[in-house]
């Protein structure tokens, strides 16, 4: 067990590197765990224990052991967090409109072992509160929504790998082109998933994928849902390197582009600068945008609804990443009709 315990010291700071102690102590505060999540936890803990008690196969490298232990520690930590989800209520102010929204949040553990928040919007404060209080039924419904969200996130992360050997070879071949393109600031390429028509692969160099990956994972309400992340090794001038591939929710970009052009056409018809110029400057909350918003609301309420979707999304993205590189081709709708941002 010494080699496993030594690995434990390096992964998420397991106290004293004691892997078995980590495995056997869930440290639950109550006995009211979510049943199906607890069953999954028990199954994964047994798998991990079986692995620890099995002889190390000849030829196994320390890095392979490290990856396996890290995989189980992260998986178990996520399931423990899901068994007893900690909910918190927060109030967020939507800057452009000044409307205060009530948000329910619960933790999810990212690939670094850090806690990030997954949230659901309960609605505008002035519409949902009764006598100054949020109805318990609404909070209960919000909690059920979040439990379903984090369970779906778990299933998406740990579903079987979608990439077949033939696809991997195809991506490796395609990635050779990416090596040269990186010098021309091409950050990624998109490939369809042959197994899941509603998903796509986004492939790019690690330093660029890491720039957006964890933000996408933490905010599936603003960005495409992340299902899986892996890497494609390749040899470049004798050096073993790799590219990341990320399996993402496929968005309807044609509909988003059509809506974007409708808003842009309205701007130009009314002799306003192009909509994209306002996207670039929206971070500063330019008050010069107010006249066109008021005019659009009165003349074409349906178009204003479309404009507002872009406005709210862009505002939220800039709050998360000031100076994000947004333009007309970086938006898409999910299957539920939610507008999301494709890239940063």
Secondary structure, 3 states (H helix, E strand, C coil): CHHHHHHHHHCCCCHHHCHHHHHHCCCCCCCCCCHHHHHHHHHHHHHHHHHHHCCCCCCCCHHHHHHHHHHHHHHHHHHHHHHCCCEEEEEEEECCCCEEEEEEEEEEECCCCCEEEEEEEEEEHHHHEECCEECHHHHHHHHHHHHHHHHHHHHHHCCCCCCCHHHHHHHHHHHHHHHHHHHHCCCCEEEECCCCCCEEEEEEEHHHHHHHHHHHHHCCCCECCEEEEEEEEEEECCEEEEEEEEEEECCEHHHHHHHHHHHHHHHHHCCCCCHHHHHHHHHHCCHHHHHHHHHHHHHCHHHHHHHHHHHHHHHHHHHHCCCCCCCCCCEEECCCCCEEECCC
